[in-house]
Amino acid sequence: MKIIVDRIEEDIAVVELENGSKANIPVALLGDATEGDAIVLSVEKKAVDTHSIFEKLRNKSKDT
């Protein structure tokens, strides 16, 4: 998705999305982009074995 950095307010960037709406995102996600820059934002979904993670947390809490 292409976005345009409209303005930066402290640690939040106001960006314009392709559909014309605006959104706030953390500046840390923009790298070195500045106001007026057009950037491509991508999101990658990664499968996570949540059952395994919760099991490890349960076992850890039993040990303490």
C-alpha positions as YAML, in Angstrom:
chain: A
units: angstrom
residues:
- id: 1
  name: MET
  ca: [0.00, 0.00, 0.00]
- id: 2
  name: LYS
  ca: [1.37, 3.40, -0.93]
- id: 3
  name: ILE
  ca: [1.08, 6.10, 1.72]
- id: 4
  name: ILE
  ca: [2.14, 9.73, 1.84]
- id: 5
  name: VAL
  ca: [3.55, 11.23, 5.02]
- id: 6
  name: ASP
  ca: [1.32, 14.27, 5.61]
- id: 7
  name: ARG
  ca: [2.96, 15.48, 8.81]
- id: 8
  name: ILE
  ca: [4.93, 14.31, 11.81]
- id: 9
  name: GLU
  ca: [3.82, 15.23, 15.33]
- id: 10
  name: GLU
  ca: [6.45, 14.13, 17.87]
- id: 11
  name: ASP
  ca: [6.46, 10.30, 17.65]
- id: 12
  name: ILE
  ca: [3.31, 9.97, 15.50]
- id: 13
  name: ALA
  ca: [3.10, 10.38, 11.73]
- id: 14
  name: VAL
  ca: [-0.16, 11.35, 10.08]
- id: 15
  name: VAL
  ca: [-0.25, 9.57, 6.73]
- id: 16
  name: GLU
  ca: [-2.64, 9.68, 3.80]
- id: 17
  name: LEU
  ca: [-3.75, 6.29, 2.52]
- id: 18
  name: GLU
  ca: [-4.47, 5.40, -1.10]
- id: 19
  name: ASN
  ca: [-8.21, 5.85, -0.52]
- id: 20
  name: GLY
  ca: [-7.69, 9.43, 0.73]
- id: 21
  name: SER
  ca: [-8.31, 8.69, 4.39]
- id: 22
  name: LYS
  ca: [-5.73, 9.54, 7.03]
- id: 23
  name: ALA
  ca: [-4.19, 7.36, 9.73]
- id: 24
  name: ASN
  ca: [-1.76, 7.79, 12.59]
- id: 25
  name: ILE
  ca: [1.23, 5.46, 12.76]
- id: 26
  name: PRO
  ca: [4.38, 5.44, 14.90]
- id: 27
  name: VAL
  ca: [7.24, 7.40, 13.33]
- id: 28
  name: ALA
  ca: [9.52, 4.45, 14.14]
- id: 29
  name: LEU
  ca: [7.82, 2.49, 11.34]
- id: 30
  name: LEU
  ca: [8.82, 5.06, 8.72]
- id: 31
  name: GLY
  ca: [12.60, 4.71, 8.83]
- id: 32
  name: ASP
  ca: [14.09, 7.96, 7.53]
- id: 33
  name: ALA
  ca: [10.94, 9.13, 5.70]
- id: 34
  name: THR
  ca: [9.95, 12.75, 6.22]
- id: 35
  name: GLU
  ca: [6.90, 14.91, 5.53]
- id: 36
  name: GLY
  ca: [5.81, 14.73, 1.90]
- id: 37
  name: ASP
  ca: [7.53, 11.41, 1.20]
- id: 38
  name: ALA
  ca: [5.57, 8.69, -0.56]
- id: 39
  name: ILE
  ca: [6.42, 5.25, 0.79]
- id: 40
  name: VAL
  ca: [5.23, 1.71, 0.36]
- id: 41
  name: LEU
  ca: [3.93, 0.12, 3.53]
- id: 42
  name: SER
  ca: [3.58, -3.64, 3.67]
- id: 43
  name: VAL
  ca: [2.31, -6.00, 6.33]
- id: 44
  name: GLU
  ca: [3.43, -9.57, 6.50]
- id: 45
  name: LYS
  ca: [1.31, -12.10, 8.32]
- id: 46
  name: LYS
  ca: [3.29, -14.89, 9.91]
- id: 47
  name: ALA
  ca: [1.78, -18.05, 11.31]
- id: 48
  name: VAL
  ca: [2.57, -18.50, 14.99]
- id: 49
  name: ASP
  ca: [2.07, -21.58, 17.11]
- id: 50
  name: THR
  ca: [0.22, -19.81, 19.93]
- id: 51
  name: HIS
  ca: [-0.59, -23.09, 21.70]
- id: 52
  name: SER
  ca: [3.14, -23.78, 22.10]
- id: 53
  name: ILE
  ca: [3.81, -20.24, 23.34]
- id: 54
  name: PHE
  ca: [1.04, -20.42, 25.97]
- id: 55
  name: GLU
  ca: [2.23, -23.86, 27.08]
- id: 56
  name: LYS
  ca: [5.76, -22.51, 27.64]
- id: 57
  name: LEU
  ca: [4.36, -19.57, 29.63]
- id: 58
  name: ARG
  ca: [2.24, -21.89, 31.78]
- id: 59
  name: ASN
  ca: [5.22, -24.10, 32.52]
- id: 60
  name: LYS
  ca: [7.38, -21.12, 33.33]
- id: 61
  name: SER
  ca: [4.80, -19.72, 35.78]
- id: 62
  name: LYS
  ca: [4.61, -23.13, 37.53]
- id: 63
  name: ASP
  ca: [8.39, -23.04, 38.08]
- id: 64
  name: THR
  ca: [8.27, -19.73, 39.94]
...
